[in-house]
Amino acid sequence: MKPHRWPRICLSLIALPLLSLVAVGCGSGSAVTSTAVAAGATSGQIAPASAKPQQVSILLNWFADVERGGYVNMALPGEGTKYGLDVKVIPGSPSVQTIPQVASGQAQFGVAQADQILQARAKGVPVVQIFGGWNRFPTCLMWHSNQHISGFADMNGRTLAVDLAGAYWLYLKWRYHLNNVKVIPYQGLAVFKQQQTLVHQCFIEAEPWQENHELGVPTDALLVSSTGYDPYANGLFTTETMIKEHPDLVKKVVAAAQNGWSTFLANPAPVRADVAKLTKDTDLKQFDHTIDLLRQPGWFADPLGAMTKARWNTLAAQLKAAGVIPSTLDPSAAWTDQFIPTH
């Protein structure tokens, strides 16, 4: 599976006609859509099976993969139509960010991290998170096991390959006084393998497992969330305008997302098969490893996708203390739980 970066999307996908699980090519990703006819009422269905499905687009923050499996599941035949939706899931790529695209109307919904939403709000971008996604932040820092690092403070004096604009890094730098580090852009596993002293950004379900189990490189890693900095990850967002003008559609999308993740975690096989087709370099062993991780307690809220005021306020306070967002920013405008099904 490819290393994660802040993802982007091929704009040409937006104008493509809705097809059923068709590869349309943007890097190694492709659009996934659902146009199958729903067969009768199902548990949790909030739209008549006979109603014409509403077309919606969801822009992923990376290629179609296991980390975004619940959203991919929404576009499988018959899944979206349970909720009166014809879902088009658009894979991301390394070249276009999701928040500007959704804010400009090139997609109706997008996937992002909660701290990105707060950073966007600080710049006046009217996006709102409507579904929590992962309840834990998977970002971590990884190093070779022979480097005698036991905590983030031990990284002073070292070279770190990280997302330079990432809010998590700005927070860690502030909290642990990491002023004596050489920071370079994200490098990839090949560079990490060669440089014994390099500390590298990673995602706990991906790179550490790849290094230890596939490449035979002993590594250790620390989750950023171990510091208490724990934004919702891979959450679903839209715009204030969408919420104001189309609340019924937003409600359907959130219900479908909740069902998509629940169905995916219970039976990942259909998504696994499609991801293998859509993203040719998918590591299916890592796919299965990630599923095992996500099924462990704590990775999803109950009800699935739920968010809390306390969690958002804590995140905002951390970013304010680190100088990432202004002290005057009101975090309550960045999210809403009004559409989360509670049963």
Secondary structure as a PSIPRED ss2 file (coil, helix, strand):
# PSIPRED VFORMAT (PSIPRED V4.0)

   1 M C   1.000  0.000  0.000
   2 K C   1.000  0.000  0.000
   3 P C   1.000  0.000  0.000
   4 H C   1.000  0.000  0.000
   5 R C   1.000  0.000  0.000
   6 W C   1.000  0.000  0.000
   7 P C   1.000  0.000  0.000
   8 R E   0.000  0.000  1.000
   9 I E   0.000  0.000  1.000
  10 C C   1.000  0.000  0.000
  11 L H   0.000  1.000  0.000
  12 S H   0.000  1.000  0.000
  13 L H   0.000  1.000  0.000
  14 I C   1.000  0.000  0.000
  15 A C   1.000  0.000  0.000
  16 L C   1.000  0.000  0.000
  17 P C   1.000  0.000  0.000
  18 L C   1.000  0.000  0.000
  19 L C   1.000  0.000  0.000
  20 S C   1.000  0.000  0.000
  21 L C   1.000  0.000  0.000
  22 V C   1.000  0.000  0.000
  23 A C   1.000  0.000  0.000
  24 V C   1.000  0.000  0.000
  25 G C   1.000  0.000  0.000
  26 C E   0.000  0.000  1.000
  27 G C   1.000  0.000  0.000
  28 S C   1.000  0.000  0.000
  29 G E   0.000  0.000  1.000
  30 S C   1.000  0.000  0.000
  31 A C   1.000  0.000  0.000
  32 V E   0.000  0.000  1.000
  33 T E   0.000  0.000  1.000
  34 S C   1.000  0.000  0.000
  35 T C   1.000  0.000  0.000
  36 A C   1.000  0.000  0.000
  37 V C   1.000  0.000  0.000
  38 A C   1.000  0.000  0.000
  39 A C   1.000  0.000  0.000
  40 G C   1.000  0.000  0.000
  41 A C   1.000  0.000  0.000
  42 T C   1.000  0.000  0.000
  43 S C   1.000  0.000  0.000
  44 G C   1.000  0.000  0.000
  45 Q C   1.000  0.000  0.000
  46 I C   1.000  0.000  0.000
  47 A C   1.000  0.000  0.000
  48 P C   1.000  0.000  0.000
  49 A C   1.000  0.000  0.000
  50 S C   1.000  0.000  0.000
  51 A C   1.000  0.000  0.000
  52 K C   1.000  0.000  0.000
  53 P C   1.000  0.000  0.000
  54 Q E   0.000  0.000  1.000
  55 Q E   0.000  0.000  1.000
  56 V E   0.000  0.000  1.000
  57 S E   0.000  0.000  1.000
  58 I E   0.000  0.000  1.000
  59 L E   0.000  0.000  1.000
  60 L C   1.000  0.000  0.000
  61 N C   1.000  0.000  0.000
  62 W C   1.000  0.000  0.000
  63 F C   1.000  0.000  0.000
  64 A C   1.000  0.000  0.000
  65 D C   1.000  0.000  0.000
  66 V H   0.000  1.000  0.000
  67 E H   0.000  1.000  0.000
  68 R H   0.000  1.000  0.000
  69 G H   0.000  1.000  0.000
  70 G H   0.000  1.000  0.000
  71 Y H   0.000  1.000  0.000
  72 V H   0.000  1.000  0.000
  73 N H   0.000  1.000  0.000
  74 M H   0.000  1.000  0.000
  75 A C   1.000  0.000  0.000
  76 L C   1.000  0.000  0.000
  77 P C   1.000  0.000  0.000
  78 G C   1.000  0.000  0.000
  79 E C   1.000  0.000  0.000
  80 G H   0.000  1.000  0.000
  81 T H   0.000  1.000  0.000
  82 K H   0.000  1.000  0.000
  83 Y H   0.000  1.000  0.000
  84 G C   1.000  0.000  0.000
  85 L E   0.000  0.000  1.000
  86 D E   0.000  0.000  1.000
  87 V E   0.000  0.000  1.000
  88 K E   0.000  0.000  1.000
  89 V E   0.000  0.000  1.000
  90 I E   0.000  0.000  1.000
  91 P C   1.000  0.000  0.000
  92 G E   0.000  0.000  1.000
  93 S E   0.000  0.000  1.000
  94 P C   1.000  0.000  0.000
  95 S C   1.000  0.000  0.000
  96 V C   1.000  0.000  0.000
  97 Q C   1.000  0.000  0.000
  98 T H   0.000  1.000  0.000
  99 I H   0.000  1.000  0.000
 100 P H   0.000  1.000  0.000
 101 Q H   0.000  1.000  0.000
 102 V H   0.000  1.000  0.000
 103 A H   0.000  1.000  0.000
 104 S C   1.000  0.000  0.000
 105 G C   1.000  0.000  0.000
 106 Q C   1.000  0.000  0.000
 107 A C   1.000  0.000  0.000
 108 Q C   1.000  0.000  0.000
 109 F E   0.000  0.000  1.000
 110 G E   0.000  0.000  1.000
 111 V E   0.000  0.000  1.000
 112 A E   0.000  0.000  1.000
 113 Q C   1.000  0.000  0.000
 114 A H   0.000  1.000  0.000
 115 D H   0.000  1.000  0.000
 116 Q H   0.000  1.000  0.000
 117 I H   0.000  1.000  0.000
 118 L H   0.000  1.000  0.000
 119 Q H   0.000  1.000  0.000
 120 A H   0.000  1.000  0.000
 121 R H   0.000  1.000  0.000
 122 A H   0.000  1.000  0.000
 123 K C   1.000  0.000  0.000
 124 G C   1.000  0.000  0.000
 125 V C   1.000  0.000  0.000
 126 P C   1.000  0.000  0.000
 127 V E   0.000  0.000  1.000
 128 V E   0.000  0.000  1.000
 129 Q E   0.000  0.000  1.000
 130 I E   0.000  0.000  1.000
 131 F E   0.000  0.000  1.000
 132 G C   1.000  0.000  0.000
 133 G C   1.000  0.000  0.000
 134 W E   0.000  0.000  1.000
 135 N C   1.000  0.000  0.000
 136 R C   1.000  0.000  0.000
 137 F C   1.000  0.000  0.000
 138 P C   1.000  0.000  0.000
 139 T E   0.000  0.000  1.000
 140 C E   0.000  0.000  1.000
 141 L E   0.000  0.000  1.000
 142 M E   0.000  0.000  1.000
 143 W E   0.000  0.000  1.000
 144 H E   0.000  0.000  1.000
 145 S H   0.000  1.000  0.000
 146 N H   0.000  1.000  0.000
 147 Q H   0.000  1.000  0.000
 148 H C   1.000  0.000  0.000
 149 I C   1.000  0.000  0.000
 150 S C   1.000  0.000  0.000
 151 G C   1.000  0.000  0.000
 152 F H   0.000  1.000  0.000
 153 A H   0.000  1.000  0.000
 154 D H   0.000  1.000  0.000
 155 M H   0.000  1.000  0.000
 156 N C   1.000  0.000  0.000
 157 G C   1.000  0.000  0.000
 158 R C   1.000  0.000  0.000
 159 T E   0.000  0.000  1.000
 160 L E   0.000  0.000  1.000
 161 A E   0.000  0.000  1.000
 162 V C   1.000  0.000  0.000
 163 D C   1.000  0.000  0.000
 164 L C   1.000  0.000  0.000
 165 A C   1.000  0.000  0.000
 166 G C   1.000  0.000  0.000
 167 A H   0.000  1.000  0.000
 168 Y H   0.000  1.000  0.000
 169 W H   0.000  1.000  0.000
 170 L H   0.000  1.000  0.000
 171 Y H   0.000  1.000  0.000
 172 L H   0.000  1.000  0.000
 173 K H   0.000  1.000  0.000
 174 W H   0.000  1.000  0.000
 175 R H   0.000  1.000  0.000
 176 Y C   1.000  0.000  0.000
 177 H C   1.000  0.000  0.000
 178 L C   1.000  0.000  0.000
 179 N C   1.000  0.000  0.000
 180 N C   1.000  0.000  0.000
 181 V C   1.000  0.000  0.000
 182 K E   0.000  0.000  1.000
 183 V E   0.000  0.000  1.000
 184 I E   0.000  0.000  1.000
 185 P C   1.000  0.000  0.000
 186 Y C   1.000  0.000  0.000
 187 Q C   1.000  0.000  0.000
 188 G C   1.000  0.000  0.000
 189 L H   0.000  1.000  0.000
 190 A H   0.000  1.000  0.000
 191 V H   0.000  1.000  0.000
 192 F H   0.000  1.000  0.000
 193 K H   0.000  1.000  0.000
 194 Q H   0.000  1.000  0.000
 195 Q C   1.000  0.000  0.000
 196 Q C   1.000  0.000  0.000
 197 T C   1.000  0.000  0.000
 198 L C   1.000  0.000  0.000
 199 V E   0.000  0.000  1.000
 200 H E   0.000  0.000  1.000
 201 Q E   0.000  0.000  1.000
 202 C E   0.000  0.000  1.000
 203 F E   0.000  0.000  1.000
 204 I C   1.000  0.000  0.000
 205 E C   1.000  0.000  0.000
 206 A C   1.000  0.000  0.000
 207 E H   0.000  1.000  0.000
 208 P H   0.000  1.000  0.000
 209 W H   0.000  1.000  0.000
 210 Q H   0.000  1.000  0.000
 211 E H   0.000  1.000  0.000
 212 N H   0.000  1.000  0.000
 213 H H   0.000  1.000  0.000
 214 E H   0.000  1.000  0.000
 215 L C   1.000  0.000  0.000
 216 G C   1.000  0.000  0.000
 217 V C   1.000  0.000  0.000
 218 P C   1.000  0.000  0.000
 219 T E   0.000  0.000  1.000
 220 D E   0.000  0.000  1.000
 221 A E   0.000  0.000  1.000
 222 L E   0.000  0.000  1.000
 223 L E   0.000  0.000  1.000
 224 V H   0.000  1.000  0.000
 225 S H   0.000  1.000  0.000
 226 S H   0.000  1.000  0.000
 227 T H   0.000  1.000  0.000
 228 G C   1.000  0.000  0.000
 229 Y C   1.000  0.000  0.000
 230 D C   1.000  0.000  0.000
 231 P C   1.000  0.000  0.000
 232 Y C   1.000  0.000  0.000
 233 A E   0.000  0.000  1.000
 234 N C   1.000  0.000  0.000
 235 G E   0.000  0.000  1.000
 236 L E   0.000  0.000  1.000
 237 F E   0.000  0.000  1.000
 238 T E   0.000  0.000  1.000
 239 T E   0.000  0.000  1.000
 240 E H   0.000  1.000  0.000
 241 T H   0.000  1.000  0.000
 242 M H   0.000  1.000  0.000
 243 I H   0.000  1.000  0.000
 244 K H   0.000  1.000  0.000
 245 E H   0.000  1.000  0.000
 246 H C   1.000  0.000  0.000
 247 P H   0.000  1.000  0.000
 248 D H   0.000  1.000  0.000
 249 L H   0.000  1.000  0.000
 250 V H   0.000  1.000  0.000
 251 K H   0.000  1.000  0.000
 252 K H   0.000  1.000  0.000
 253 V H   0.000  1.000  0.000
 254 V H   0.000  1.000  0.000
 255 A H   0.000  1.000  0.000
 256 A H   0.000  1.000  0.000
 257 A H   0.000  1.000  0.000
 258 Q H   0.000  1.000  0.000
 259 N H   0.000  1.000  0.000
 260 G H   0.000  1.000  0.000
 261 W H   0.000  1.000  0.000
 262 S H   0.000  1.000  0.000
 263 T H   0.000  1.000  0.000
 264 F H   0.000  1.000  0.000
 265 L H   0.000  1.000  0.000
 266 A H   0.000  1.000  0.000
 267 N C   1.000  0.000  0.000
 268 P C   1.000  0.000  0.000
 269 A H   0.000  1.000  0.000
 270 P H   0.000  1.000  0.000
 271 V H   0.000  1.000  0.000
 272 R H   0.000  1.000  0.000
 273 A H   0.000  1.000  0.000
 274 D H   0.000  1.000  0.000
 275 V H   0.000  1.000  0.000
 276 A H   0.000  1.000  0.000
 277 K H   0.000  1.000  0.000
 278 L H   0.000  1.000  0.000
 279 T C   1.000  0.000  0.000
 280 K C   1.000  0.000  0.000
 281 D C   1.000  0.000  0.000
 282 T C   1.000  0.000  0.000
 283 D C   1.000  0.000  0.000
 284 L H   0.000  1.000  0.000
 285 K H   0.000  1.000  0.000
 286 Q H   0.000  1.000  0.000
 287 F H   0.000  1.000  0.000
 288 D H   0.000  1.000  0.000
 289 H H   0.000  1.000  0.000
 290 T H   0.000  1.000  0.000
 291 I H   0.000  1.000  0.000
 292 D H   0.000  1.000  0.000
 293 L H   0.000  1.000  0.000
 294 L H   0.000  1.000  0.000
 295 R C   1.000  0.000  0.000
 296 Q C   1.000  0.000  0.000
 297 P C   1.000  0.000  0.000
 298 G C   1.000  0.000  0.000
 299 W C   1.000  0.000  0.000
 300 F C   1.000  0.000  0.000
 301 A C   1.000  0.000  0.000
 302 D C   1.000  0.000  0.000
 303 P C   1.000  0.000  0.000
 304 L C   1.000  0.000  0.000
 305 G C   1.000  0.000  0.000
 306 A C   1.000  0.000  0.000
 307 M C   1.000  0.000  0.000
 308 T C   1.000  0.000  0.000
 309 K H   0.000  1.000  0.000
 310 A H   0.000  1.000  0.000
 311 R H   0.000  1.000  0.000
 312 W H   0.000  1.000  0.000
 313 N H   0.000  1.000  0.000
 314 T H   0.000  1.000  0.000
 315 L H   0.000  1.000  0.000
 316 A H   0.000  1.000  0.000
 317 A H   0.000  1.000  0.000
 318 Q H   0.000  1.000  0.000
 319 L H   0.000  1.000  0.000
 320 K H   0.000  1.000  0.000
 321 A H   0.000  1.000  0.000
 322 A C   1.000  0.000  0.000
 323 G C   1.000  0.000  0.000
 324 V C   1.000  0.000  0.000
 325 I C   1.000  0.000  0.000
 326 P C   1.000  0.000  0.000
 327 S C   1.000  0.000  0.000
 328 T C   1.000  0.000  0.000
 329 L C   1.000  0.000  0.000
 330 D C   1.000  0.000  0.000
 331 P H   0.000  1.000  0.000
 332 S H   0.000  1.000  0.000
 333 A H   0.000  1.000  0.000
 334 A H   0.000  1.000  0.000
 335 W E   0.000  0.000  1.000
 336 T C   1.000  0.000  0.000
 337 D C   1.000  0.000  0.000
 338 Q C   1.000  0.000  0.000
 339 F C   1.000  0.000  0.000
 340 I C   1.000  0.000  0.000
 341 P C   1.000  0.000  0.000
 342 T C   1.000  0.000  0.000
 343 H C   1.000  0.000  0.000
